[in-house]
Amino acid sequence: MTDASRAEVADRVAAAPPADRELLETLFDLGRQVTSVLDLEELLERIPVLLRRLIAFDAFAVYLLDERRGELRVAYSVGYPERPEPYRLALGEGLVGAAVAEGRPLLVNDVSTDPRYKPFVPGVQAELVMPLAHQARPIGALNLLGARRNQFTERDVPILRQFAAHVAVAIANARLFEQQRADAEAFETLAEIGREVSALLDLDELLTRLAQLVKRVIDYRTFGILLFNEARGLLEMKVAVQYGEKVEIPAVPPGRGIVGHAALERRPILVPDVSKDPRYIRVVPDVRSELAVPLLLKDRCIGVFDLESPELDAFTKRDVEILTLLASQAAVAIENARLYERVKENEERMEKELRFAQRVQAALLPTE
């Protein structure tokens, strides 16, 4: 909050009647407390505690919008029955989904009369939903549930709206802080990986280690490293891991399948839904999304990283950026390991030839 906005709020508080003045002071104090928290989990836990100072409720949930999947997920709740999977709603589904889709609060003091109501919590009679928006974009909703009919009033709506504005800003700030921290950790991890892989000169050991290290920065179900065999003109699978177990996958020519296209076009290919991409070749069952990133040395493709997941839209643009950086490090390390192997093979060949020449020379010399 800027100094000008603080001064404006202070003027409004001073000019308000005594009863409203106390409410505005409380809102100002709660807004200051909620926007001062930068850890998202801590923020979500604090929201219902602070909100109780304004409005009484029996159950509460913060829904956050997953834009990629177009659904709302309960990020934190109080009074909701526990279950292994989080509560989810599609945009427009239920009172919460309708409030977010329409961008307006919904007050229903008898949920039995509204067919949109979703009975996630037993014994609920009333519901008040306030959508959360930041910079005119929906990000979620606050959902208040009451055990009595007419538990919430029209006066609660503007109070909750003001509090929700502070919450939306706080969530946006916490997410930004979380993203910056995650990026810093990811780049630090990439630097560690770069140092480690550059020290490995055994190709098989290097490829196996790369499969393990990628898991530190990107979650996957199936991961493969394919290297280009110039003699055969094929991308050959050198390491394939599924649920931590090695699997066999056939070689593919450049230009065939998502992996082949990534190699031929020398660019990452991200497919949120493989069933809608005609390039996809079904090898591993239950794959729903795929990310293929070429291993490039200048303008030459020496192989491909291939990640697959059973979830739709499992990989993000950030995953593409991170894996592209890792692929550039891996390409150099793989080429170094190959060069080392060739040098080692040449040394072994020369040593064999030298021993053979020594034996021939010894056979030609007089025995006395």
C-alpha positions in Angstrom: 0.0 0.0 0.0 1.4 3.4 -1.0 1.7 6.4 1.3 -1.1 8.2 -0.6 -3.5 5.2 -0.2 -2.7 5.0 3.5 -3.5 8.7 3.9 -6.8 8.2 2.0 -7.8 5.3 4.3 -6.8 7.3 7.4 -9.0 10.2 6.2 -12.0 7.8 5.6 -11.5 6.3 9.0 -11.4 9.7 10.7 -14.6 10.9 8.9 -16.6 7.8 9.5 -19.2 7.4 12.3 -17.9 5.7 15.5 -19.4 2.3 14.7 -18.1 2.3 11.1 -14.8 3.8 12.3 -14.1 0.8 14.4 -14.9 -1.5 11.5 -12.7 0.5 9.1 -9.8 0.4 11.6 -10.2 -3.3 11.9 -10.2 -3.7 8.1 -7.1 -1.5 7.8 -5.4 -3.5 10.5 -6.3 -6.9 9.0 -5.2 -5.7 5.5 -1.9 -4.6 6.9 -1.4 -8.0 8.6 -2.5 -10.1 5.7 -0.3 -8.2 3.1 2.8 -8.5 5.3 2.9 -12.3 4.9 5.0 -13.5 2.0 4.9 -17.3 2.7 1.8 -18.6 0.9 1.0 -21.5 3.3 1.3 -19.2 6.3 -0.9 -16.6 4.6 -3.6 -19.2 3.8 -3.6 -20.3 7.5 -3.9 -16.8 8.7 -6.8 -15.7 6.5 -9.6 -17.4 8.4 -8.2 -16.4 11.8 -8.3 -12.7 10.8 -11.6 -13.0 9.0 -13.3 -14.2 12.2 -12.8 -10.8 13.6 -15.2 -9.5 10.9 -17.7 -12.2 10.1 -18.8 -15.3 12.0 -18.8 -18.6 10.0 -18.8 -22.3 10.7 -16.7 -23.5 7.8 -14.4 -21.7 5.4 -12.2 -22.3 2.3 -9.8 -20.5 0.1 -10.2 -21.6 -3.5 -7.4 -20.9 -5.9 -7.8 -20.9 -9.7 -5.7 -23.2 -11.8 -5.8 -21.3 -15.2 -4.2 -24.1 -17.2 -6.8 -26.7 -16.1 -9.6 -24.2 -15.8 -10.6 -25.4 -12.3 -10.8 -24.1 -8.7 -9.0 -26.0 -6.0 -9.4 -25.7 -2.2 -5.9 -24.5 -1.1 -6.9 -24.2 2.6 -10.0 -25.0 4.6 -11.5 -24.9 8.1 -14.4 -27.2 8.9 -14.3 -29.2 5.7 -14.2 -33.0 6.0 -10.8 -34.4 5.3 -10.2 -36.4 2.2 -7.1 -37.5 0.2 -7.8 -35.4 -2.9 -8.4 -31.7 -2.7 -11.8 -30.3 -3.4 -12.1 -29.2 -7.0 -14.7 -27.2 -9.0 -14.8 -26.3 -12.7 -15.3 -22.6 -13.5 -19.1 -22.0 -13.3 -19.7 -25.1 -11.2 -21.3 -24.7 -7.8 -21.8 -21.4 -6.1 -18.0 -20.8 -5.9 -17.5 -21.6 -9.5 -20.4 -19.3 -10.5 -19.1 -16.4 -8.4 -15.7 -16.6 -10.0 -17.0 -17.0 -13.5 -19.4 -14.1 -13.1 -16.9 -12.0 -11.1 -19.4 -11.1 -8.4 -20.2 -12.1 -4.8 -23.0 -14.6 -4.2 -25.0 -14.6 -0.9 -27.4 -17.6 -0.5 -29.0 -17.8 3.0 -30.9 -21.0 2.2 -28.7 -23.3 0.1 -31.5 -25.8 -0.3 -33.2 -23.4 -2.7 -30.2 -23.0 -5.0 -29.5 -26.0 -7.3 -25.9 -24.8 -7.8 -25.0 -25.6 -4.2 -22.4 -28.3 -3.7 -22.8 -30.2 -0.3 -19.1 -30.6 0.5 -19.7 -29.8 4.2 -22.7 -31.5 6.1 -25.2 -29.3 7.9 -24.6 -26.1 5.9 -27.6 -23.8 5.5 -26.0 -20.5 4.3 -23.1 -19.6 2.0 -21.3 -16.4 1.1 -18.8 -16.5 -1.8 -16.4 -13.6 -2.6 -14.3 -13.9 -5.8 -10.7 -12.9 -5.6 -9.2 -10.9 -8.4 -5.8 -9.3 -9.0 -5.2 -6.7 -11.8 -8.7 -7.5 -13.2 -7.9 -11.3 -13.4 -9.7 -13.9 -11.3 -7.4 -15.9 -9.0 -9.8 -17.7 -6.7 -12.5 -17.1 -4.1 -13.2 -16.9 -0.3 -16.1 -19.3 0.7 -17.9 -18.8 4.0 -20.4 -21.5 5.2 -22.9 -21.1 8.0 -24.9 -23.7 9.9 -28.0 -21.4 10.2 -30.2 -19.9 7.6 -29.9 -16.2 7.1 -26.5 -16.4 9.0 -24.9 -13.8 6.6 -26.3 -10.3 5.9 -26.1 -7.8 3.0 -23.8 -5.8 5.3 -21.3 -8.7 5.3 -20.8 -8.4 1.5 -19.0 -5.1 1.3 -17.0 -6.0 4.4 -15.9 -9.3 2.8 -15.2 -7.5 -0.5 -12.8 -5.1 1.2 -11.0 -7.9 3.1 -10.9 -10.0 -0.1 -9.1 -7.1 -2.0 -6.3 -7.3 0.6 -6.2 -11.1 0.4 -5.9 -11.0 -3.4 -2.9 -8.6 -3.2 -1.3 -10.7 -0.5 -1.7 -14.0 -2.5 -0.3 -12.3 -5.6 2.7 -11.1 -3.6 3.2 -14.4 -1.9 3.1 -16.2 -5.3 5.6 -13.8 -6.8 7.9 -14.3 -3.8 7.5 -18.1 -4.1 8.3 -18.0 -7.8 11.4 -15.9 -7.3 12.6 -18.2 -4.6 11.8 -21.3 -6.7 13.7 -19.8 -9.6 16.7 -19.0 -7.5 16.7 -22.6 -6.1 16.3 -24.0 -9.6 19.2 -22.0 -11.0 21.3 -23.0 -8.1 20.4 -26.6 -8.7 21.2 -26.2 -12.4 24.7 -24.9 -11.4 25.3 -27.9 -9.1 24.1 -30.2 -11.9 26.4 -28.5 -14.4 29.4 -29.0 -12.1 28.6 -32.6 -11.5 27.9 -33.7 -15.0 31.0 -31.9 -16.4 33.1 -34.1 -14.2 31.6 -37.4 -15.5 33.5 -38.9 -18.5 31.9 -42.4 -18.6 28.9 -42.0 -21.0 26.7 -44.7 -19.4 27.3 -43.3 -15.9 26.7 -39.8 -17.2 23.3 -40.6 -18.8 22.1 -42.6 -15.8 23.0 -39.7 -13.5 21.3 -37.1 -15.7 18.0 -39.1 -15.4 18.4 -38.8 -11.6 19.3 -35.2 -11.6 16.4 -34.0 -13.9 14.0 -35.3 -11.2 15.4 -32.6 -8.9 14.1 -29.8 -11.1 11.1 -31.3 -13.0 8.7 -33.9 -11.8 8.0 -36.7 -14.4 6.5 -40.1 -14.7 8.6 -41.3 -17.7 11.9 -39.8 -18.8 14.2 -40.8 -21.6 17.5 -39.7 -23.2 17.8 -40.5 -26.8 21.1 -40.0 -28.7 21.5 -39.6 -32.4 23.3 -42.5 -34.2 24.7 -40.9 -37.3 25.6 -44.3 -38.9 22.0 -45.5 -38.6 20.3 -42.1 -38.9 18.1 -42.9 -35.8 17.5 -41.5 -32.4 18.4 -44.4 -30.0 17.0 -44.6 -26.5 20.0 -44.8 -24.1 18.2 -44.3 -20.8 14.5 -44.8 -20.2 13.0 -44.5 -16.7 9.3 -45.1 -15.8 8.4 -44.8 -12.1 12.1 -45.2 -11.3 12.4 -48.5 -13.4 14.2 -48.8 -16.7 12.0 -49.6 -19.7 12.8 -50.5 -23.4 11.7 -48.0 -26.1 12.5 -48.5 -29.8 14.6 -46.1 -31.9 12.9 -43.4 -34.0 14.1 -41.4 -37.0 14.2 -37.6 -37.0 10.8 -36.2 -38.0 8.8 -39.1 -36.6 6.8 -38.6 -33.4 7.1 -35.7 -31.0 10.7 -36.6 -30.1 11.7 -36.9 -33.8 10.1 -33.5 -34.6 12.0 -31.9 -31.7 15.2 -33.2 -33.1 14.5 -32.3 -36.7 13.2 -28.8 -35.9 15.9 -28.3 -33.2 13.4 -26.7 -30.7 11.4 -27.8 -27.6 8.0 -29.2 -28.2 5.4 -29.1 -25.4 2.2 -31.1 -25.9 -0.5 -30.6 -23.1 -2.7 -33.3 -24.5 -1.1 -36.0 -26.7 -4.4 -37.4 -27.8 -4.9 -34.1 -29.8 -1.5 -34.2 -31.5 -1.2 -36.4 -34.6 2.6 -36.6 -34.2 2.3 -38.6 -31.0 3.4 -42.3 -31.1 1.9 -44.3 -28.3 4.7 -46.4 -26.6 4.1 -46.1 -22.9 0.5 -46.6 -21.7 -1.5 -43.8 -20.0 0.6 -40.9 -21.2 -1.4 -37.7 -21.4 1.2 -34.9 -21.9 4.7 -34.8 -23.2 7.7 -32.5 -23.4 10.6 -33.1 -25.8 13.8 -30.9 -25.6 16.6 -31.3 -28.1 20.3 -31.6 -27.0 22.0 -29.0 -29.2 25.7 -28.4 -29.8 25.7 -25.1 -31.8 23.3 -26.0 -34.7 23.7 -29.8 -34.4 21.3 -32.0 -32.6 22.9 -34.9 -30.8 19.9 -36.2 -29.0 16.6 -35.4 -27.1 15.3 -35.3 -23.5 11.8 -36.7 -23.4 9.5 -36.3 -20.5 6.0 -37.8 -20.3 3.2 -37.6 -17.6 -0.2 -39.3 -17.1 -1.7 -35.9 -16.3 -3.0 -33.4 -18.8 -1.0 -30.2 -19.2 1.6 -31.5 -16.7 4.5 -29.4 -17.9 4.8 -25.6 -18.0 6.7 -23.0 -20.0 9.0 -22.7 -16.9 9.8 -26.4 -17.2 10.7 -25.8 -20.9 13.1 -23.1 -19.9 14.7 -25.1 -17.1 15.0 -28.3 -19.2 16.5 -26.3 -22.1 19.2 -24.9 -19.9 19.9 -28.3 -18.5 19.9 -29.8 -22.0 22.6 -27.4 -23.1 24.8 -28.4 -20.2 24.1 -32.1 -20.9 24.9 -31.8 -24.6 28.4 -30.5 -23.8 29.0 -33.2 -21.1 27.8 -36.0 -23.5 30.0 -34.8 -26.3 33.0 -34.6 -23.8 32.2 -38.2 -22.7 32.0 -39.4 -26.3 35.3 -37.7 -27.1 36.9 -39.3 -24.0 35.6 -42.7 -25.1 37.1 -42.3 -28.6 40.5 -41.1 -27.2 40.4 -44.0 -24.8 39.6 -46.5 -27.6 42.4 -45.0 -29.7 44.9 -45.3 -26.8 43.8 -49.0 -26.3 44.1 -49.7 -30.0 47.5 -48.1 -30.2 48.7 -50.0 -27.1 47.5 -53.3 -28.7 49.3 -52.4 -31.9 52.5 -51.5 -30.0 52.4 -54.8 -28.1 51.9 -56.7 -31.3 54.8 -54.9 -33.0 57.0 -55.7 -30.0 56.1 -59.4 -30.3 56.8 -59.4 -34.1 60.1 -57.6 -33.5 61.1 -60.1 -30.7 60.3 -63.0 -33.1 62.6 -61.6 -35.8 65.5 -61.1 -33.5 68.1 -63.9 -33.0 67.3 -66.1 -30.1 71.0 -66.1 -28.8 
